[in-house]
Amino acid sequence: MWREMVITVVVVVVLLLLLEAAAAAVAAAAAAADDDDDDDDGGGGGVSLGEECQGRTVQCFTNPCAFQTCPGIPGAVCSTSLCTCEAQFSLDGADVTPQCNENLQKERASVALGEECQGRTVQCFSNPCDHIACPGIPSAVCSTSPCTCDAVFSNNGEDVTQQCKDSRIQPTKTSKASVALGEECQGQTVHCFSDSCAFATCPGVPAAECSMSPCTCEAVFLLSGEIVTDRCKTDSVNTVSKPGSGFK
C-alpha cells in the first residue's frame, strides 16, 4: 500500500512539472508572436500608406502589381499595401501613387474638348478609335474623351477633332458641303460605320456624284452642285437608307 502511494505521488509531481513546462512554452510562443507583429508593423509601414490595420488580419489573395502600372511616372516601383491590398507606387522612397495617372489625366483633359464630367462616373464600353478615322489629317492621333466616350483627334498637341469631322463630312468628288440636305445633327454625334456610296447607284442621273449625309448616313447624289437624289430610282436610294449609323 505504501509503495502504491509513493508511485501515485511521483506520477502526480511529474504531471505537474509537465503541465508547468507546457504553459511556459505557450507563453514563450505568444511573446515571440507579439515581437514578430511589432517587427512587421515597423517594417511594413513603408508600403501601407501609413495605414494601420486596426487589429484586423488582412490577407491579399492577388497581387495588384501584376496588372497595374504607373503611366505618369514610368520609373516608379510597385508594392502592395499591407492593409488594403492595393497597389502603391514609390520612386526614390517617396510615395508617388497619386501622380501615377496625373499626367495621363492632363493629356486626356487637353483633348477632351474642355468637357467636365460634372461629378458623373463615365465608363466607355468600346473604343471609338477602332472604327473612326481622320482622313483629312492622317497623322492625327485618336483618343477617347473620358466624359463622352467620343473619338477625339489631336495633332502635335492641338485638338483637330473638328477638322477631322469636316474631312469626313466633305464629299471626295465635289466641293459642295450641302450634301447634308441642309440637315443639322441637333447636338447628336453621328458615326457612319459604312460608306453608303459603296453600294448606292443613281440610274436616273448616271452622271450624278454620290456623297454621304453626315447626320443620316444616307447616300446623297449631286450633279453640278445640285441635289438630284429624288431623280434617282427610288428603290436604289431606299435600299441604302441609314446603313449602320451610330448615335452617342
Residue pairs with C-beta under 8 A, 6 or more apart in sequence:
40 82
41 52
44 82
46 79
46 90
46 93
47 79
47 80
47 81
47 82
47 88
47 90
48 81
48 82
48 83
48 84
49 81
49 83
49 84
49 86
49 88
49 95
49 97
51 81
51 82
51 83
51 84
52 83
53 82
53 83
56 83
58 82
58 83
58 84
58 85
60 80
60 85
61 85
62 85
63 80
64 78
64 80
64 85
64 86
64 87
65 78
65 79
65 80
65 87
68 78
68 87
69 78
69 100
70 76
70 78
70 89
70 96
70 97
70 100
71 100
71 101
71 103
71 104
72 96
72 99
72 100
72 101
72 102
72 103
72 104
73 89
73 91
73 96
73 99
73 100
73 103
75 91
76 89
76 90
76 91
76 96
76 100
77 89
77 90
77 91
78 87
78 88
78 89
79 87
79 88
79 89
79 90
80 86
80 87
80 88
81 87
81 88
87 97
88 95
88 97
89 95
89 96
89 97
89 100
90 96
90 97
107 143
108 143
108 145
108 146
110 154
110 157
110 159
111 143
111 145
111 152
111 153
111 154
111 159
111 161
112 145
112 146
112 147
112 152
113 145
113 148
113 152
113 159
113 161
115 145
115 147
115 148
116 147
117 146
117 147
120 147
122 146
122 147
122 148
122 149
124 144
124 146
124 149
125 149
126 149
127 144
128 142
128 144
128 149
128 150
128 151
128 191
129 142
129 143
129 144
129 151
131 191
131 193
132 142
132 151
132 191
133 142
133 168
134 140
134 142
134 153
134 160
134 163
134 164
134 167
134 168
135 164
135 167
135 168
136 163
136 164
136 166
136 167
136 168
136 170
137 153
137 155
137 160
137 163
137 164
137 167
139 155
140 153
140 154
140 155
140 160
140 164
141 153
141 154
141 155
142 151
142 152
142 153
143 151
143 152
143 153
143 154
144 150
144 151
144 152
145 151
145 152
148 189
148 248
149 248
150 189
150 248
151 161
152 159
152 161
153 159
153 160
153 161
153 163
153 164
154 160
154 161
165 214
168 192
168 214
169 177
169 179
169 180
169 214
170 177
171 179
171 209
171 211
171 212
171 222
172 211
173 209
173 210
173 211
174 209
174 211
174 222
174 225
176 211
176 222
176 225
178 225
178 227
179 211
179 212
179 213
179 220
179 222
179 227
180 213
180 214
180 215
180 220
181 213
181 216
181 220
181 227
181 229
183 213
183 215
183 216
184 215
185 214
185 215
188 215
188 247
188 248
189 247
189 248
190 214
190 215
190 216
190 217
190 245
190 246
190 247
191 245
191 246
191 247
191 248
192 212
192 214
192 217
192 243
192 244
192 245
192 246
193 243
193 244
193 245
193 246
194 217
194 243
194 244
195 212
196 210
196 212
196 217
196 218
196 219
196 240
196 243
197 210
197 211
197 212
197 219
199 240
200 210
200 219
200 221
200 236
200 237
200 239
200 240
201 232
201 233
201 236
202 208
202 210
202 221
202 228
202 229
202 231
202 232
202 233
202 236
202 237
203 232
203 233
203 236
204 228
204 231
204 232
204 233
205 221
205 223
205 228
205 231
205 232
207 223
208 221
208 222
208 223
208 228
208 231
208 232
209 221
209 222
209 223
210 219
210 220
210 221
211 219
211 220
211 221
211 222
212 218
212 219
212 220
213 219
213 220
216 241
216 242
216 245
217 242
217 243
217 244
217 245
218 237
218 240
218 241
218 242
219 229
219 237
219 240
220 227
220 229
221 227
221 228
221 229
221 231
221 232
222 228
229 237
